[in-house]
Amino acid sequence: MTSTEQHRRKYDALAERYEEIYFYVADLGRELVSRAAPPPGTRLLDVGAGRGAVARVGLARGCTVTAVDASAGMVARLAADHRDMLVLQQDAGALRFPDGSFDLVTAGFLVQVLAEPEMALAEFHRVLVPDGMVALSLERQVVGRLGWLHDLNREYFGGGSGAPLSPDRLDELLVAAGFDEPERTMVKVPRHLPDPAALWDWLALQGVPEALDDLPSPHAVTFRERFFRGAEDMHRNGGITLEFAATLHTTTRP
Ligand SMILES: C[S@@+](CC[C@H](N)C(=O)[O-])C[C@H]1O[C@@H](n2cnc3c(N)ncnc32)[C@H](O)[C@@H]1O
């Protein structure tokens, strides 16, 4: 299976509960569109739209919104939720729109999941009018006091693949794609959880119990024990807070 196909399946499976699990994307969608500040009537293309965290804010501001996503599951849910936007299944690296079709291209948390973000950035440049704007968000890993949980996950489930796309690298890629020097800002979205059980519930939303079922039996038990020890400790010493952060990058096509 290709990595694109794997991505499609992952997001198809997540489509139903995507914004429940990733609760911060709605706030960051609002932040991203507010930075771009599109006037009513702006032709906005939202790429990797997911469940519409960015696209629906554009719609509320009076933009004419086209949303695309590679996942059929996301496209079906978004189209059902928003009959007032055009929703299409397309690949960010091979958009099927004529040159200069849009005034604003947005992409919330997309570039970080692409194997070749340069291809998508070249497409964003191509479909924008001169002076058109691109607004992208990039997730930042904030480990902070949750380092123990990151370590536990890595020990049981292995590490992620490759180094994540950095904000500096994204700005370099934007300039290489022909955009002006980007502006960048950092946004943080913390969420306090009342107790260790709430942290477990949050992991459960992400399928951790099912993943544990696939491990040999003593591992599932020891993971749970070590998880609750770590979570109790964090709860007693300052409380449990999930911290998410993103950089928002905006620039124009000369
Ligand atoms: C992390 S989610 C972000 C969703 C949404 N933009 C948000 O801010 O909540 C990434 C989205 O990009 C989509 N995606 C992944 N690879 C893609 C590609 N090559 N072309 C278009 N969409 C893609 C996924 O299906 C998923 O919906």
The ligand as an SDF file (V2000), in Angstrom:
LIG
                    3D

 27 29  0  0  0  0  0  0  0  0999 V2000
   -4.6590   16.7560   10.1170 C   0  0  0  0  0  0  0  0  0  0  0  0
   -6.0640   16.7440    9.0750 S   0  0  0  0  0  0  0  0  0  0  0  0
   -6.5620   18.4730    9.0490 C   0  0  0  0  0  0  0  0  0  0  0  0
   -8.0200   18.6970    8.6740 C   0  0  0  0  0  0  0  0  0  0  0  0
   -8.4840   20.1460    8.7080 C   0  0  0  0  0  0  0  0  0  0  0  0
   -7.7870   20.9730    7.7450 N   0  0  0  0  0  0  0  0  0  0  0  0
   -8.3690   20.7490   10.0880 C   0  0  0  0  0  0  0  0  0  0  0  0
   -7.6830   21.7790   10.2590 O   0  0  0  0  0  0  0  0  0  0  0  0
   -9.0010   20.1900   11.0000 O   0  0  0  0  0  0  0  0  0  0  0  0
   -5.3340   16.5220    7.4950 C   0  0  0  0  0  0  0  0  0  0  0  0
   -6.3590   16.3510    6.3800 C   0  0  0  0  0  0  0  0  0  0  0  0
   -5.6420   16.3350    5.1470 O   0  0  0  0  0  0  0  0  0  0  0  0
   -6.1680   15.3010    4.3350 C   0  0  0  0  0  0  0  0  0  0  0  0
   -5.1010   14.8810    3.4210 N   0  0  0  0  0  0  0  0  0  0  0  0
   -4.0330   14.0870    3.6900 C   0  0  0  0  0  0  0  0  0  0  0  0
   -3.2650   13.9520    2.5970 N   0  0  0  0  0  0  0  0  0  0  0  0
   -3.8650   14.6780    1.6140 C   0  0  0  0  0  0  0  0  0  0  0  0
   -3.5590   14.9420    0.2400 C   0  0  0  0  0  0  0  0  0  0  0  0
   -2.4700   14.4250   -0.3370 N   0  0  0  0  0  0  0  0  0  0  0  0
   -4.4040   15.7330   -0.4560 N   0  0  0  0  0  0  0  0  0  0  0  0
   -5.5060   16.2600    0.1140 C   0  0  0  0  0  0  0  0  0  0  0  0
   -5.8510   16.0430    1.4050 N   0  0  0  0  0  0  0  0  0  0  0  0
   -5.0400   15.2700    2.1410 C   0  0  0  0  0  0  0  0  0  0  0  0
   -6.6190   14.2250    5.2960 C   0  0  0  0  0  0  0  0  0  0  0  0
   -7.5730   13.3680    4.7100 O   0  0  0  0  0  0  0  0  0  0  0  0
   -7.1620   15.0610    6.4550 C   0  0  0  0  0  0  0  0  0  0  0  0
   -8.5230   15.3390    6.2920 O   0  0  0  0  0  0  0  0  0  0  0  0
  1  2  1  0
  2  3  1  0
  2 10  1  0
  3  4  1  0
  4  5  1  0
  5  6  1  0
  5  7  1  0
  7  8  2  0
  7  9  1  0
 10 11  1  0
 11 12  1  0
 11 26  1  0
 12 13  1  0
 13 14  1  0
 13 24  1  0
 14 15  1  0
 14 23  1  0
 15 16  2  0
 16 17  1  0
 17 18  1  0
 17 23  2  0
 18 19  1  0
 18 20  2  0
 20 21  1  0
 21 22  2  0
 22 23  1  0
 24 25  1  0
 24 26  1  0
 26 27  1  0
M  CHG  2   2   1   9  -1
M  END
$$$$
